């Protein structure tokens, strides 16, 4: 029996809720950040990588 191959890299997507608000703040695996109130908008942005992603640049609400 053989062991299945491991993934060489893993993409990590992080979405945090900003307490006291309706705002979600996401960080893509590339380092780009985005804020939105709509969770669907947030996931579309995350999964749309690399479109609209610029590392170290905050985008979205209030930016």
C-alpha positions as CSV (number, residue, x, y, z in Angstrom):
1,X,0.0,0.0,0.0
2,X,1.3,3.4,-0.9
3,X,0.8,6.7,0.8
4,X,-1.0,9.3,-1.2
5,X,1.1,12.3,-2.3
6,X,1.0,15.4,-0.1
7,X,0.2,18.7,-1.5
8,X,3.4,20.8,-2.0
9,X,1.7,24.0,-0.9
10,X,-1.6,24.9,0.8
11,X,-3.4,28.1,0.2
12,X,-4.7,29.7,3.4
13,X,-7.7,32.1,3.4
14,X,-8.5,33.9,6.5
15,X,-11.7,35.8,7.2
16,X,-12.2,37.6,10.5
17,X,-15.3,39.3,11.8
18,X,-14.7,42.8,13.2
19,X,-16.5,42.8,16.6
20,X,-19.2,45.5,17.0
21,X,-19.6,45.8,13.2
22,X,-21.1,43.9,10.3
23,X,-17.7,44.0,8.6
24,X,-15.7,41.0,7.5
25,X,-11.9,41.4,6.9
26,X,-10.2,38.9,4.7
27,X,-6.6,38.1,4.1
28,X,-5.6,36.0,1.0
29,X,-2.8,33.6,0.9
30,X,-0.9,36.2,-1.3
31,X,-1.1,38.8,1.5
32,X,-3.8,41.0,-0.1
33,X,-6.5,42.2,2.3
34,X,-10.2,43.2,1.7
35,X,-13.1,44.2,3.8
36,X,-16.8,43.7,3.1
37,X,-20.2,43.4,4.8
38,X,-21.4,40.6,2.5
39,X,-19.9,37.1,3.0
40,X,-20.6,36.2,-0.6
41,X,-18.6,39.2,-1.8
42,X,-15.8,38.2,0.5
43,X,-15.6,34.7,-0.8
44,X,-15.9,35.8,-4.4
45,X,-12.9,38.1,-3.8
46,X,-10.9,35.4,-2.1
47,X,-11.6,32.7,-4.7
48,X,-11.0,35.2,-7.6
49,X,-7.3,35.3,-6.9
50,X,-5.2,36.9,-8.4
51,X,-7.8,39.4,-9.9
52,X,-8.1,42.4,-7.5
53,X,-5.3,41.1,-5.3
54,X,-2.3,43.3,-4.5
55,X,-0.3,42.2,-1.5
56,X,0.1,44.7,1.4
57,X,-2.7,46.8,0.0
58,X,-6.0,47.1,1.9
59,X,-9.1,47.2,-0.3
60,X,-12.8,47.4,0.3
61,X,-14.8,49.3,2.9
62,X,-13.1,52.5,4.1
63,X,-10.1,52.1,1.9
